[in-house]
Amino acid sequence: MICFELRVVKIYHIVVKIAPKQLKELTGKSNYQNIFDCLQAQFGEVSEADLKAIDSRISDLSTQVQAISQGCRQLDAELKELNSSLTTEEMMSEIQELKAECSGYRERLEKIKSATNHVTPEQKEMVYKERHLYVKEWKKRKRLASDMMGSILEGYPKTKKQFLEEVGVETDEDCKVTMPST
């Protein structure tokens, strides 16, 4: 046994102490790996039946490892799902906020329903007729103004834009106003 230990110490000294320095000198690199080898003579002979039993044990353990790994992945997924969901306290505060929002909407609805200044259908119809009349007048006046400017511009030496600037007239387009449809 002592001889074996001395041999291991010598091999260790060569592999760990001397060999890396030699490898570094030869290759210029310090990346190396330690290799450990045990003497097979110290172990007894193993029969084929023992090897098969060990192989079956390894395959059984591998199957168990796969099953446990699958279970861990499922538990991790469940944990992530639970962590992303709301806690009871957060859910209760969310419910309170929604209830407050709903009560605000109910109050607003009650105010609208209880208001006495509702517009009657006759008043609504009258407003629409007045709007239609005003839009019609607006189109009529715009057409008349365009016709007058067209007549003036026939003998005018400058462009329409220059004429409008000199006279001081602003068009609907200058004010970015669009005429509503009737």
N, C-alpha and C positions, 0 to 999 in steps of 0.2 A: 504494500500500500504506500509506503514511503517513497519507493521508486516511482510509482505512478504520480504522486504529488509533485516530486521534483521535476518529472518530465513535463507536467502541466505548467509548472512555474517557468521552466525553460521556454516552452512553446509560447506561453503568455508573454515573456520578456521579448522573445524574437518578434512575435506578431504585433505587440502593442508598442514596444519601445524602439526597436531597431528597424523593422520593416517600413513603417511610415516615413522615417527619415530617408531610407534608401529609395523608396518610391518617389518621394518628393524630389530628390536629387536627379533621378532618372527621367521623370516625366515633367517636372516643374509644377506639378499640381499637388495640392494637399488633400484632395478628396479621396478618401479610401474607406473601405468597409472592413470591419473585423470579421474574421471567419473563425468559428470555434468548432472543433471536431472532437467527438468523444470516441474513445476506443470501444469498438464493438465487442471485444473479447471479454469485457467485464460482465456482459449480459449473457444469460443462458440462451440455449436454443429455443426457438419458438416454432410450434407445429403449425401445419396448415389450418387445422381446426381452430386454433387460438387466433390466427390471423383473420379467419372468416368471422369469428365471434367479435373481434375488435372492429372489423369493417362494418358489421351489422350494427354494432353499438354506435359507431361514428355516423352511419346513415340515420339511425334513430335520433341521435342528438341533433343532427343537421335538420331533420324534419321538425323537431321541437323548436329549434332556433328560428326556423322560417315561420312557424305558427306564432311564436311569441313576438317576432318582429312584425308580422301582419297585425296582431292585436295591438301592439304599440302604435303603429301607424294609424289604426282606427281610433285609438284613444287620443292621439295627438290631434287628429282631425276634429274629434268631438270637443276637445279642450279649446281649440281655436274657435270653433263655432260658439261655444259657451262664453268665451272671452269677448267675442265680438257682439254678443247680444246684450241687451240692457239688463241691469240689475233691478231688483225689486224697488229699491229707492228711486232709481232713475225713472223707472216705469211709472211710479206713483207721481213723481213731479211732472212727468210728461202728461199724465192724465189730468192733473190739476191745471196745467197750462191750457190744455184743450177745452176743459170745462169752462175756464174763464173766457176763452175766446168764443165759445158757443153762447155763453150768457150775454156777452157783448153784442153778438149778432141778434140774439132774441130781443134784447132791449131796442136795438135799432129797428128791427122789424115791427115791434109794437108801436114805436114812435111814428113810423111811416103809416101803419094801419090806423092809428088813432088821430092822425093829422086831419084837420077840417078844411085845409086849403087845397084839396084835390082839384085837379083840372077836370072840368066836365067835358064830355065829348063835343058839345057845341062850341065851347071855348077853344078846344084843340083844333077843330075844323076851321074856326075863324082865323086862328094864328096861321095855319097852313095856307089859307086863301090870301092873307095879307102878304105872306112871304112870297107866294107865287106872283102876286101883283108887283111887289118891289123888284123881284128878279127880272120880270118882264120889262119894267121901266128902265132898269139898269142896262139891259141889252139894247133897248131902243135908243137910249142916250149915247151909249158907246158907238152904235152904228152911225148916228147922226154926227158925232164928233169925228169919227174916222172919215166920213164922207167929206166934211168940211176941210179936214187936214189934207185929204187927197186933192181937193180942188185947189187949195192954196199951193200945194207942193208941185202942181203941174207947171207953174211958171217960176217957181222958186229955184235959185241956182244951187242951193246946198242940199245936204241929205236930210232925211226925215229926222234923224237923231239930233242933228245940229239945230234944226228948226224947233224941235221940242225943248231943247236946252235954252234957246234964245227966248222963247215965249214963256218958259217956266211951267210947262205942263208935265205932270207925272202920269204915266200910264199905269194900268193895272199890273202889267208885267214888271215895271220898275219897282213897284211896291210888293211884288211877289204875291199878288192876290189872284185867285182863280175864281171864275164865275161859277156859282153853283148851278146844278141842273134844275130845270123846272119840274 
